[in-house]
Amino acid sequence: MYLKERFSRAEGVAGVRLLCPAKVNLYLKVLGRRPEGYHDLVTVMQPLSLADELTVTRAASGVILECDHPQLPLDESNLVRRAALSFEEETGLKVKAHITLRKQIPVAAGLGGGSSDAAGTLAALNTLAGDPLNGARLHRLAARLGADVPFFLQGGPAVAQGTGTRLTPITLPSYWYVLLNPGVPLATRWVYENLDLSQLAPSSEIPAWDPEHPETWVHNDLQTVALRRLPELNGLMRQLKDLGAKAQAVSGSGPTIFGLFSTLKAAREAGEEMRRTFAGWMALCRGLTGQESDTAWENQTWMI
């Protein structure tokens, strides 16, 4: 999680502003379904410079949530509000916070925006409360909110295993990404429910992450469901490949697809060419390595 700014006053921290990054799944292998309905998987995720902005300040009472996305619910179905309530239950502290969320990450897009915002909320509330939860407790609390939430607490690329909450940091280059979203949301639960496990290659081996040759390992088992629902994504991925992408795939449960490029110049040229025919949401951004300072990457996203 990347801290952008602290607001201070005499008695301590009065508020924080965080950048909550999106992610791409460069590799996602589903290993099987658990009895309780969850899935075991192996996935490689990289956070992106595309980010929501979360501001949390002290309030007189309760949790006040504001968001500039008109379609995003503000009740307990919102992961940010659920994160605040979970923090209150875990710590026994009454949360009094005014939370403002500025959305840049598309909703239900396979980019982890809701999970990232939830992780940011936990981190911000913990800071305001004087850090009552250590890293391990924050991780456990995050895992109860969603499989991707712990990933966004740590910062930097990682391999996630189990249901996605067992994390191992890895080193990846600062790839450049062209992201394309046709504007048709896909719910993660629906995608998993429609995944035909019998059609997947039965392997639990973790491939070698050759950073110079992502085309040899970039893969997503969930892609089959997204492509059945939105077959036009096939053509978009072919276009990205023809325009020089080193690898291309659906991210997470989709429907966002990405083209991976080695340089900003190559990604920008591909994005400009794609914009000639693609009418949906498009962005160009940088993959984060985890070594950046908190705001060094803040302006490295371009809407095309």
Backbone bond lengths (Angstrom), bond angles and torsions (degrees), N, CA, C in turn:
res aa  C-N    CA-C-N  psi(-1)  N-CA   C-N-CA  omega(-1)  CA-C   N-CA-C  phi
1 M - - - 1.452 - - 1.521 108.77 -
2 Y 1.327 116.28 140.91 1.455 119.77 -171.81 1.522 110.57 -113.94
3 L 1.321 115.90 114.79 1.453 122.07 178.92 1.526 109.16 -78.42
4 K 1.318 115.61 128.07 1.463 120.21 178.69 1.517 111.43 -96.48
5 E 1.331 116.49 -40.28 1.461 119.38 -173.44 1.516 109.99 -162.04
6 R 1.328 116.04 146.40 1.463 121.82 171.80 1.525 108.58 -114.03
7 F 1.313 116.55 139.60 1.454 121.39 171.79 1.518 107.07 -103.38
8 S 1.304 117.90 123.84 1.463 120.75 -175.45 1.520 111.11 -117.55
9 R 1.302 114.23 154.83 1.462 121.61 170.88 1.516 106.78 -144.14
10 A 1.302 117.21 179.03 1.459 120.97 -169.98 1.521 113.06 -55.90
11 E 1.344 116.74 -41.05 1.458 118.60 -175.67 1.514 113.62 -87.83
12 G 1.332 118.34 5.36 1.463 119.44 175.80 1.514 112.53 137.49
13 V 1.330 115.37 -159.21 1.463 121.51 -177.23 1.521 109.18 -76.05
14 A 1.327 116.79 125.15 1.462 121.68 -178.91 1.519 112.37 -97.80
15 G 1.321 116.57 -17.88 1.462 119.36 -179.42 1.507 111.20 -176.03
16 V 1.322 115.66 162.57 1.463 120.92 176.96 1.522 108.98 -138.82
17 R 1.308 114.90 152.08 1.454 121.49 172.89 1.522 107.66 -122.34
18 L 1.336 116.43 129.42 1.461 122.30 -175.49 1.516 110.62 -124.40
19 L 1.328 115.22 149.42 1.454 121.85 167.56 1.524 107.47 -98.48
20 C 1.327 116.53 126.02 1.459 122.74 -176.56 1.524 108.46 -110.96
21 P 1.333 118.44 100.16 1.467 120.82 -170.49 1.516 113.86 -75.79
22 A 1.327 115.37 152.71 1.459 121.84 167.90 1.527 108.82 -75.34
23 K 1.346 116.29 178.68 1.463 121.17 175.73 1.524 109.30 -144.28
24 V 1.313 115.25 160.25 1.463 121.18 165.45 1.518 108.37 -120.26
25 N 1.320 115.45 147.00 1.465 121.27 170.72 1.523 107.32 -94.11
26 L 1.306 116.06 107.31 1.462 119.95 178.70 1.520 111.53 -77.17
27 Y 1.301 115.52 -27.93 1.466 121.20 178.22 1.515 107.21 -143.91
28 L 1.327 116.70 134.18 1.467 119.99 177.14 1.516 108.38 -148.07
29 K 1.323 115.31 112.67 1.455 122.85 179.66 1.521 108.77 -118.17
30 V 1.338 116.92 120.92 1.462 121.70 177.10 1.520 108.43 -89.46
31 L 1.329 116.31 123.28 1.462 121.45 -174.79 1.518 113.20 -93.99
32 G 1.326 117.19 -22.52 1.466 119.72 -179.94 1.506 111.05 161.25
33 R 1.340 114.66 171.79 1.459 121.13 -179.39 1.518 109.76 -103.90
34 R 1.319 116.96 133.89 1.450 122.53 177.73 1.519 110.45 -80.80
35 P 1.342 117.55 160.17 1.472 120.08 -179.76 1.523 113.57 -57.72
36 E 1.346 117.00 -33.26 1.461 119.55 -178.37 1.523 112.55 -81.83
37 G 1.351 117.06 -1.32 1.456 120.10 175.28 1.510 115.22 106.91
38 Y 1.329 117.83 -17.31 1.457 120.40 176.60 1.527 110.00 -75.02
39 H 1.339 116.27 167.71 1.460 121.07 -178.44 1.528 110.93 -118.28
40 D 1.315 116.05 141.26 1.460 121.26 169.49 1.523 108.15 -84.38
41 L 1.323 115.97 140.75 1.459 119.25 -177.44 1.522 110.97 -153.41
42 V 1.307 114.11 168.70 1.461 123.03 168.29 1.515 105.92 -127.52
43 T 1.320 117.19 126.66 1.459 119.56 179.52 1.525 110.31 -142.38
44 V 1.317 115.16 145.16 1.465 122.44 174.07 1.526 107.45 -108.38
45 M 1.330 116.08 122.01 1.457 120.69 -178.32 1.523 110.78 -120.12
46 Q 1.330 114.74 143.95 1.457 120.91 173.31 1.527 108.70 -127.00
47 P 1.344 117.72 127.95 1.469 119.14 175.43 1.523 110.68 -71.59
48 L 1.334 115.86 157.96 1.459 121.85 -173.73 1.528 111.21 -121.83
49 S 1.323 115.45 160.35 1.458 120.19 175.62 1.523 111.91 -73.67
50 L 1.321 118.53 -13.36 1.462 121.73 169.64 1.526 107.70 -68.44
51 A 1.329 117.69 123.83 1.464 119.17 -171.57 1.521 111.56 -149.90
52 D 1.334 114.86 147.94 1.458 121.79 165.63 1.525 108.27 -82.80
53 E 1.321 116.04 159.11 1.471 120.96 176.62 1.519 109.02 -116.03
54 L 1.320 115.90 126.94 1.463 122.67 -176.30 1.520 109.07 -119.57
55 T 1.325 116.90 124.08 1.460 122.43 175.83 1.521 108.76 -116.46
56 V 1.314 115.88 126.47 1.467 121.36 -179.16 1.522 108.26 -126.13
57 T 1.313 116.56 119.12 1.463 122.41 177.94 1.522 109.67 -125.24
58 R 1.306 115.84 161.45 1.463 120.36 -179.88 1.532 110.03 -68.92
59 A 1.331 115.97 144.29 1.466 122.15 177.22 1.520 109.45 -125.98
60 A 1.335 115.58 166.12 1.466 119.68 -178.66 1.519 111.35 -68.62
61 S 1.344 116.62 -35.37 1.461 119.36 -179.64 1.518 109.52 -163.51
62 G 1.342 115.85 151.24 1.451 121.78 172.51 1.513 114.69 64.88
63 V 1.342 114.67 -171.20 1.455 122.57 179.57 1.525 108.53 -113.20
64 I 1.315 115.79 119.20 1.459 122.27 175.95 1.526 106.99 -107.09
65 L 1.333 116.93 120.87 1.459 121.44 -177.72 1.520 109.55 -117.72
66 E 1.328 115.68 125.94 1.459 122.57 175.58 1.521 108.56 -123.54
67 C 1.336 116.07 143.94 1.459 120.57 179.71 1.524 108.93 -146.76
68 D 1.331 116.35 141.87 1.460 120.30 -178.70 1.527 112.95 -86.55
69 H 1.347 117.49 1.71 1.471 120.71 177.23 1.529 107.85 -93.86
70 P 1.341 117.93 112.03 1.468 120.03 -171.44 1.521 114.43 -65.50
71 Q 1.337 118.52 -24.51 1.457 120.44 -178.02 1.529 113.84 -91.29
72 L 1.318 117.71 -4.57 1.463 119.99 -176.57 1.526 109.63 -84.36
73 P 1.337 118.84 122.78 1.470 120.42 -179.98 1.526 110.93 -67.05
74 L 1.321 115.92 150.22 1.458 121.22 -179.08 1.525 112.18 -110.54
75 D 1.342 116.62 6.26 1.458 120.45 179.75 1.528 109.92 -87.02
76 E 1.335 117.83 -161.84 1.464 121.15 -174.46 1.528 113.22 -73.25
77 S 1.333 117.81 -4.53 1.460 119.51 172.20 1.525 111.43 -77.56
78 N 1.324 117.15 -12.64 1.462 122.13 177.14 1.534 108.85 -81.08
79 L 1.327 116.35 128.37 1.465 120.32 -176.39 1.525 112.83 -63.55
80 V 1.307 117.75 -28.92 1.466 120.02 178.32 1.530 109.69 -65.20
81 R 1.325 116.99 -47.74 1.460 119.49 178.48 1.533 110.85 -64.90
82 R 1.336 116.53 -39.88 1.462 119.23 177.91 1.520 111.35 -63.08
83 A 1.336 116.88 -36.78 1.465 120.44 177.58 1.528 110.75 -63.50
84 A 1.335 116.40 -41.71 1.466 119.86 179.20 1.523 111.03 -63.99
85 L 1.325 117.25 -42.88 1.462 120.70 179.02 1.528 111.42 -66.34
86 S 1.328 116.57 -38.75 1.466 120.41 178.90 1.524 111.07 -66.65
87 F 1.336 116.86 -38.07 1.463 120.61 177.39 1.525 109.69 -62.67
88 E 1.312 116.14 -41.55 1.466 120.95 179.32 1.530 110.65 -62.33
89 E 1.320 117.02 -45.17 1.465 120.96 -179.85 1.526 111.51 -65.54
90 E 1.338 116.47 -39.89 1.467 120.75 -176.73 1.526 111.94 -68.95
91 T 1.330 116.69 -39.70 1.468 120.55 -173.90 1.516 113.13 -95.14
92 G 1.338 117.39 -20.56 1.456 119.92 -173.68 1.513 112.71 76.09
93 L 1.326 117.31 7.30 1.456 122.33 179.30 1.525 109.87 -94.82
94 K 1.316 117.29 137.98 1.459 121.31 177.65 1.523 108.96 -75.99
95 V 1.330 116.70 118.64 1.457 120.99 -178.83 1.526 109.54 -80.87
96 K 1.317 114.74 124.46 1.468 121.86 175.20 1.527 106.32 -126.20
97 A 1.330 115.73 97.63 1.464 119.29 -171.15 1.513 111.85 -147.05
98 H 1.306 114.68 142.87 1.464 122.75 171.50 1.523 106.51 -105.52
99 I 1.329 116.10 113.81 1.462 122.05 -174.57 1.527 108.96 -111.14
100 T 1.319 115.82 124.11 1.467 121.33 177.89 1.515 108.40 -117.60
101 L 1.333 115.94 125.90 1.458 121.85 -177.05 1.521 109.92 -117.41
102 R 1.319 116.60 121.75 1.467 122.78 174.81 1.527 107.64 -106.44
103 K 1.330 115.83 113.87 1.464 121.33 -173.89 1.529 112.24 -88.34
104 Q 1.334 114.54 132.63 1.458 122.91 168.74 1.523 110.59 -122.42
105 I 1.339 115.87 -25.49 1.464 121.88 -178.11 1.524 108.69 -84.94
106 P 1.323 118.85 128.19 1.473 120.31 178.01 1.525 111.53 -59.58
107 V 1.331 115.58 150.54 1.458 122.28 -178.51 1.525 109.93 -85.65
108 A 1.348 116.76 142.52 1.473 123.30 178.55 1.523 110.56 51.83
109 A 1.333 115.60 49.88 1.467 121.34 -171.98 1.513 113.90 -117.28
110 G 1.351 118.59 -1.82 1.457 120.39 -176.11 1.515 113.64 81.61
111 L 1.337 116.92 13.00 1.464 121.67 -177.22 1.528 112.70 -108.84
112 G 1.330 117.40 0.66 1.459 120.75 173.08 1.505 115.99 75.99
113 G 1.326 118.84 21.42 1.455 120.25 -176.04 1.516 113.87 -59.93
114 G 1.328 117.90 -46.45 1.454 120.44 -179.85 1.514 112.55 -63.91
115 S 1.331 116.73 -40.34 1.466 120.77 178.65 1.523 111.13 -65.61
116 S 1.329 116.39 -39.99 1.465 120.41 179.05 1.527 110.90 -65.14
117 D 1.336 116.29 -41.47 1.462 119.78 178.66 1.530 111.03 -64.33
118 A 1.342 116.64 -37.81 1.465 120.04 177.53 1.521 111.04 -64.69
119 A 1.336 116.61 -42.81 1.465 120.09 177.87 1.523 110.53 -62.50
120 G 1.323 116.95 -41.01 1.457 120.57 177.79 1.516 111.88 -62.35
121 T 1.314 116.53 -39.47 1.466 120.90 178.56 1.527 110.71 -62.47
122 L 1.337 116.81 -46.24 1.471 119.95 177.96 1.525 110.95 -59.81
123 A 1.330 116.77 -45.83 1.465 120.57 -178.24 1.532 110.94 -63.61
124 A 1.333 116.53 -42.25 1.461 120.12 -178.75 1.525 111.66 -66.58
125 L 1.326 116.86 -46.10 1.466 120.05 -179.54 1.524 111.28 -64.77
126 N 1.323 116.47 -35.86 1.465 119.65 178.00 1.523 110.80 -65.00
127 T 1.334 116.22 -40.04 1.465 120.47 177.05 1.527 110.96 -63.65
128 L 1.331 116.78 -47.22 1.468 120.55 -178.94 1.523 111.87 -62.53
129 A 1.345 116.56 -31.22 1.467 120.70 -177.69 1.523 112.68 -86.92
130 G 1.330 117.92 1.00 1.460 120.20 -179.96 1.509 113.98 86.41
131 D 1.325 117.17 26.48 1.470 124.00 176.33 1.533 113.73 59.49
132 P 1.333 117.87 55.47 1.472 118.96 176.45 1.527 113.36 -70.34
133 L 1.334 117.97 -22.62 1.456 121.48 -179.89 1.525 110.01 -105.09
134 N 1.346 115.73 127.87 1.462 118.65 174.63 1.531 109.47 -79.06
135 G 1.320 116.46 179.68 1.451 120.26 -176.03 1.514 114.19 -58.96
136 A 1.340 116.74 -40.96 1.465 120.55 -178.19 1.525 111.25 -65.67
137 R 1.334 117.20 -42.25 1.467 119.86 179.90 1.523 111.11 -68.90
138 L 1.319 116.62 -37.82 1.465 119.43 176.28 1.520 110.51 -62.13
139 H 1.332 116.50 -41.82 1.459 121.05 179.11 1.528 110.90 -61.12
140 R 1.321 116.96 -45.69 1.465 120.12 -179.38 1.528 110.96 -64.54
141 L 1.327 116.32 -40.51 1.454 119.75 178.43 1.531 110.61 -65.39
142 A 1.327 116.45 -41.62 1.461 120.91 178.36 1.524 111.24 -61.59
143 A 1.334 116.92 -40.81 1.467 121.12 -178.45 1.522 111.68 -63.98
144 R 1.328 117.19 -29.65 1.464 119.70 178.06 1.526 111.57 -71.59
145 L 1.312 117.06 -23.29 1.464 120.77 179.85 1.526 111.97 -82.85
146 G 1.325 117.57 -30.97 1.456 120.72 -178.70 1.509 111.31 171.64
147 A 1.327 116.29 153.05 1.465 120.74 -173.03 1.515 113.32 -63.33
148 D 1.340 117.88 -32.25 1.463 120.38 -177.26 1.524 113.24 -86.36
149 V 1.321 118.04 -14.32 1.462 120.15 -171.64 1.530 112.48 -61.59
150 P 1.352 120.52 -43.89 1.470 118.91 179.42 1.530 113.51 -59.66
151 F 1.325 117.40 -33.50 1.474 120.25 179.69 1.523 110.97 -56.21
152 F 1.321 117.13 -40.21 1.461 120.05 -175.45 1.518 113.03 -76.54
153 L 1.317 117.98 -13.91 1.467 120.20 174.88 1.509 112.02 -74.20
154 Q 1.334 117.02 -30.48 1.459 119.06 -169.90 1.523 113.53 -86.35
155 G 1.336 118.82 -32.93 1.455 120.84 -176.49 1.518 110.74 78.52
156 G 1.332 116.66 136.60 1.455 121.38 178.32 1.509 112.81 91.13
157 P 1.342 117.05 163.10 1.468 121.88 -179.43 1.525 111.40 -66.38
158 A 1.333 114.98 154.93 1.465 119.36 179.70 1.516 110.27 -158.75
159 V 1.336 114.63 155.78 1.459 121.96 166.24 1.519 106.41 -93.56
160 A 1.327 116.34 128.50 1.462 121.63 177.35 1.518 108.76 -111.53
161 Q 1.328 116.39 135.45 1.464 121.54 -178.52 1.524 110.06 -131.40
162 G 1.328 116.19 176.97 1.454 120.98 -174.04 1.515 108.46 71.01
163 T 1.320 117.65 -129.66 1.469 120.65 174.11 1.517 111.47 -83.16
164 G 1.338 116.05 0.77 1.460 121.82 179.80 1.508 113.59 115.94
165 T 1.331 116.73 -0.31 1.460 120.72 -174.41 1.530 113.55 -99.75
166 R 1.334 117.89 -10.33 1.461 120.72 177.68 1.526 108.06 -92.33
167 L 1.327 115.90 110.11 1.462 121.86 -166.73 1.517 112.42 -111.74
168 T 1.337 114.75 138.54 1.456 121.85 173.34 1.516 107.99 -128.56
169 P 1.338 118.97 113.40 1.467 119.93 179.82 1.526 111.41 -61.12
170 I 1.322 117.04 143.20 1.459 122.72 175.60 1.523 108.95 -133.95
171 T 1.321 115.15 165.78 1.458 121.18 178.24 1.522 109.89 -102.12
172 L 1.315 116.24 125.41 1.456 122.56 175.19 1.516 109.36 -132.10
173 P 1.326 117.47 151.72 1.466 119.70 176.36 1.525 111.23 -67.59
174 S 1.304 114.95 170.72 1.453 120.66 175.54 1.525 109.22 -85.94
175 Y 1.340 116.17 72.69 1.456 120.73 179.01 1.535 110.11 -60.78
176 W 1.329 114.96 158.93 1.464 121.50 172.49 1.520 108.70 -109.46
177 Y 1.325 115.97 140.95 1.461 120.81 -174.04 1.521 111.73 -126.03
178 V 1.319 115.46 137.85 1.456 122.31 163.76 1.533 106.23 -103.17
179 L 1.327 116.49 122.06 1.455 122.64 -178.29 1.523 109.21 -108.10
180 L 1.342 116.25 134.60 1.460 122.01 179.54 1.523 108.87 -127.57
181 N 1.330 116.65 129.76 1.464 121.34 178.97 1.522 108.90 -133.66
182 P 1.343 117.71 121.24 1.463 120.07 -176.55 1.519 114.96 -76.73
183 G 1.326 117.20 -5.06 1.456 119.82 176.28 1.514 114.59 88.96
184 V 1.328 117.99 13.90 1.466 122.24 175.91 1.522 107.72 -109.86
185 P 1.339 119.40 104.43 1.469 120.24 -175.88 1.524 112.10 -65.61
186 L 1.324 115.24 144.46 1.464 121.71 175.00 1.518 108.03 -123.25
187 A 1.318 116.87 120.23 1.459 120.81 179.12 1.523 109.77 -75.20
188 T 1.326 116.55 133.60 1.463 120.83 -178.75 1.524 111.59 -57.04
189 R 1.325 116.06 -43.45 1.475 119.32 -179.22 1.522 110.79 -60.09
190 W 1.332 117.78 -42.81 1.468 121.80 -179.40 1.523 110.67 -62.78
191 V 1.331 116.44 -41.41 1.463 120.40 -179.32 1.527 110.46 -62.49
192 Y 1.331 117.58 -46.40 1.467 119.94 179.16 1.524 111.26 -64.92
193 E 1.331 117.44 -37.83 1.463 119.93 179.44 1.519 112.05 -64.73
194 N 1.317 117.37 -26.98 1.464 121.75 -178.19 1.522 112.89 -100.46
195 L 1.330 117.35 9.35 1.453 121.69 177.53 1.528 110.10 -81.94
196 D 1.320 116.55 126.62 1.470 121.93 179.14 1.527 108.00 -92.04
197 L 1.330 115.67 98.86 1.462 119.94 -176.65 1.520 112.10 -63.97
198 S 1.321 117.74 -26.21 1.469 120.47 -178.07 1.519 112.09 -68.16
199 Q 1.331 116.86 -18.09 1.458 120.84 -178.62 1.524 112.93 -93.02
200 L 1.328 117.89 -1.06 1.456 121.52 -177.14 1.524 110.80 -92.60
201 A 1.319 115.77 144.84 1.464 120.37 177.27 1.520 109.21 -66.55
202 P 1.340 119.09 124.40 1.469 121.97 -175.63 1.525 111.40 -79.03
203 S 1.314 116.73 91.31 1.459 120.76 179.73 1.513 109.63 -144.69
204 S 1.319 115.82 135.63 1.464 120.29 176.16 1.524 111.36 -112.09
205 E 1.325 116.97 8.30 1.456 120.49 -179.86 1.526 110.34 -72.20
206 I 1.314 115.54 140.43 1.453 121.47 176.89 1.528 107.79 -93.18
207 P 1.335 118.23 118.24 1.460 119.45 -177.30 1.521 112.12 -70.66
208 A 1.310 115.80 165.06 1.466 120.72 175.76 1.526 108.18 -77.34
209 W 1.333 116.36 131.95 1.462 120.05 -179.26 1.521 108.36 -90.15
210 D 1.335 117.54 82.26 1.458 121.06 178.48 1.524 108.25 -73.94
211 P 1.342 118.13 106.29 1.470 119.66 -173.16 1.523 113.50 -65.28
212 E 1.337 117.29 -24.91 1.460 120.28 -178.65 1.520 112.46 -83.16
213 H 1.329 116.81 -16.14 1.470 120.23 -177.14 1.527 110.60 -133.24
214 P 1.333 116.66 67.01 1.466 119.35 -178.74 1.526 112.54 -62.77
215 E 1.329 116.88 -22.16 1.464 119.70 179.97 1.520 112.65 -63.72
216 T 1.342 117.39 -17.02 1.459 120.33 -178.87 1.527 112.60 -85.23
217 W 1.343 117.96 -11.96 1.461 118.16 -175.62 1.526 115.08 -138.84
218 V 1.311 118.96 -12.88 1.471 119.64 177.51 1.531 108.94 -61.62
219 H 1.343 116.58 127.71 1.467 120.98 -172.87 1.523 108.99 -166.09
220 N 1.355 117.03 149.85 1.459 121.34 178.31 1.519 109.87 -147.99
221 D 1.342 116.97 112.67 1.462 120.94 178.18 1.528 112.48 -63.36
222 L 1.336 117.92 -30.43 1.462 120.67 -178.54 1.527 112.33 -72.96
223 Q 1.305 115.58 -12.21 1.463 121.13 -177.38 1.528 111.77 -59.59
224 T 1.327 116.73 -32.99 1.460 119.59 -177.08 1.527 111.16 -60.52
225 V 1.341 116.83 -38.28 1.462 120.72 179.92 1.524 110.63 -69.47
226 A 1.340 115.92 -45.94 1.466 119.90 -179.48 1.525 111.29 -60.93
227 L 1.337 117.06 -38.92 1.459 120.55 -177.86 1.523 112.10 -72.94
228 R 1.336 117.40 -30.52 1.467 119.08 174.05 1.521 110.91 -67.21
229 R 1.322 115.38 -38.98 1.470 119.88 -179.64 1.524 111.12 -74.18
230 L 1.323 117.36 -37.23 1.469 122.15 -176.80 1.526 109.62 -132.08
231 P 1.329 118.19 76.28 1.468 121.04 -175.82 1.515 113.87 -61.01
232 E 1.332 118.42 -19.71 1.465 120.14 178.78 1.528 112.70 -65.14
233 L 1.345 116.88 -17.52 1.468 119.49 177.24 1.519 111.79 -64.06
234 N 1.338 117.19 -28.61 1.468 120.40 177.17 1.521 111.03 -58.05
235 G 1.326 116.24 -46.68 1.453 120.14 -179.49 1.517 112.41 -64.71
236 L 1.323 116.79 -38.18 1.461 120.14 178.81 1.524 111.18 -64.74
237 M 1.332 117.20 -39.51 1.463 119.59 178.37 1.527 111.18 -67.64
238 R 1.328 116.80 -36.64 1.468 119.11 176.40 1.529 110.67 -63.67
239 Q 1.325 116.32 -39.29 1.456 119.73 178.01 1.524 111.47 -62.81
240 L 1.329 116.48 -43.85 1.466 119.87 178.78 1.523 110.99 -60.57
241 K 1.326 116.66 -41.92 1.465 119.91 177.91 1.525 110.91 -62.60
242 D 1.333 116.79 -43.99 1.463 120.68 179.98 1.529 111.60 -64.40
243 L 1.329 116.43 -26.19 1.463 120.40 -179.33 1.530 112.10 -89.85
244 G 1.332 117.63 7.91 1.457 120.44 171.92 1.501 116.87 105.38
245 A 1.336 118.59 7.34 1.463 119.51 177.47 1.528 109.68 -62.15
246 K 1.325 116.47 135.51 1.462 120.11 177.56 1.524 111.26 -74.20
247 A 1.330 116.41 -25.81 1.466 122.40 176.38 1.512 107.44 -158.67
248 Q 1.334 115.69 156.70 1.457 120.70 179.07 1.520 108.42 -152.46
249 A 1.334 116.21 145.32 1.461 120.33 -177.39 1.518 109.07 -169.41
250 V 1.332 115.11 169.34 1.457 121.92 168.67 1.524 107.98 -77.69
251 S 1.320 117.59 140.28 1.460 120.98 176.59 1.515 110.11 -93.60
252 G 1.322 116.90 127.14 1.455 121.51 177.78 1.511 111.66 56.68
253 S 1.332 116.78 -131.79 1.453 121.80 -179.99 1.522 112.29 -86.47
254 G 1.346 116.86 1.30 1.441 121.02 178.00 1.528 112.07 78.30
255 P 1.353 116.05 -177.01 1.457 126.86 9.46 1.521 115.05 -92.35
256 T 1.362 117.98 5.70 1.457 118.93 -179.65 1.519 110.71 -64.94
257 I 1.331 116.16 134.24 1.456 121.16 172.16 1.513 108.51 -112.91
258 F 1.325 115.68 156.04 1.462 119.68 178.97 1.516 110.60 -129.22
259 G 1.312 113.91 149.16 1.448 121.62 166.08 1.510 107.63 -113.26
260 L 1.321 117.07 130.65 1.463 122.65 -176.63 1.522 108.85 -100.56
261 F 1.343 116.32 129.26 1.464 122.40 -178.05 1.526 109.56 -128.87
262 S 1.325 115.35 154.25 1.465 120.07 -178.08 1.523 112.50 -82.43
263 T 1.334 117.57 -25.23 1.458 120.60 -175.29 1.520 110.77 -132.42
264 L 1.324 115.64 155.98 1.457 121.45 175.37 1.526 110.37 -62.10
265 K 1.323 117.15 -40.65 1.461 121.33 -178.10 1.528 111.10 -60.00
266 A 1.326 116.35 -46.69 1.459 120.11 -179.11 1.522 110.90 -64.77
267 A 1.333 116.88 -41.05 1.465 120.29 179.84 1.521 110.69 -66.60
268 R 1.313 117.17 -41.70 1.465 120.36 -179.17 1.532 110.88 -64.04
269 E 1.323 117.20 -43.57 1.463 120.28 179.86 1.525 111.41 -63.83
270 A 1.325 116.32 -40.08 1.465 119.89 178.43 1.524 110.73 -66.39
271 G 1.330 116.61 -43.11 1.451 120.27 -179.91 1.515 112.22 -62.43
272 E 1.308 116.50 -42.41 1.470 120.05 179.30 1.521 111.02 -64.22
273 E 1.333 117.02 -36.48 1.466 120.01 178.39 1.535 110.45 -70.94
274 M 1.331 117.50 -40.25 1.461 120.62 179.03 1.529 111.21 -63.40
275 R 1.312 117.04 -34.72 1.456 120.76 -177.43 1.533 111.86 -64.34
276 R 1.296 118.00 -19.49 1.469 120.45 178.87 1.533 111.25 -62.58
277 T 1.330 117.00 -30.70 1.461 120.08 -174.63 1.525 113.62 -123.23
278 F 1.338 118.51 -18.54 1.462 121.46 -176.50 1.524 109.69 -96.12
279 A 1.338 116.55 124.28 1.459 120.54 -174.59 1.526 113.79 -99.82
280 G 1.334 118.26 -3.13 1.457 121.07 -176.62 1.518 113.37 -83.31
281 W 1.334 114.26 -166.98 1.467 120.72 178.59 1.519 109.64 -72.63
282 M 1.341 116.50 134.73 1.467 120.63 -179.88 1.524 109.46 -142.18
283 A 1.316 115.90 141.09 1.462 120.85 177.11 1.514 109.98 -145.39
284 L 1.313 115.46 154.13 1.462 122.98 174.10 1.515 106.63 -119.10
285 C 1.330 117.04 130.13 1.456 119.74 -177.73 1.525 110.52 -151.23
286 R 1.315 114.52 173.68 1.460 121.70 -176.48 1.522 110.26 -107.65
287 G 1.325 116.39 142.49 1.447 120.99 171.14 1.518 110.04 -77.19
288 L 1.326 117.22 134.09 1.460 121.81 -177.75 1.526 110.36 -90.40
289 T 1.313 115.84 143.37 1.460 121.30 -177.06 1.525 112.68 -98.01
290 G 1.334 117.39 -13.65 1.453 121.09 -175.16 1.509 112.82 91.61
291 Q 1.325 116.93 -5.66 1.468 120.85 -179.61 1.523 112.45 -100.35
292 E 1.338 117.29 -2.02 1.455 120.70 -177.44 1.529 111.14 -73.18
293 S 1.324 116.22 151.85 1.454 118.91 168.56 1.525 107.82 -70.42
294 D 1.320 117.05 166.82 1.459 120.86 -168.59 1.519 114.29 -55.15
295 T 1.333 117.90 -37.53 1.463 119.49 -174.74 1.521 113.45 -120.73
296 A 1.324 118.97 11.73 1.459 120.89 -177.24 1.523 112.00 -63.46
297 W 1.313 117.38 -24.38 1.460 121.93 -175.11 1.524 112.66 -106.31
298 E 1.338 117.24 6.64 1.459 120.85 -168.70 1.525 113.57 -57.96
299 N 1.301 118.76 -36.48 1.458 121.55 -175.82 1.531 112.65 -104.93
300 Q 1.322 117.45 22.78 1.454 120.46 -177.86 1.524 111.61 -101.13
301 T 1.304 115.27 45.30 1.465 122.84 171.92 1.522 107.62 -135.06
302 W 1.317 115.25 135.51 1.464 120.62 -179.70 1.524 109.07 -129.51
303 M 1.320 116.05 127.95 1.451 121.30 172.72 1.528 107.49 -84.69
304 I 1.331 116.24 127.00 1.458 120.21 -174.64 1.527 109.54 -101.59
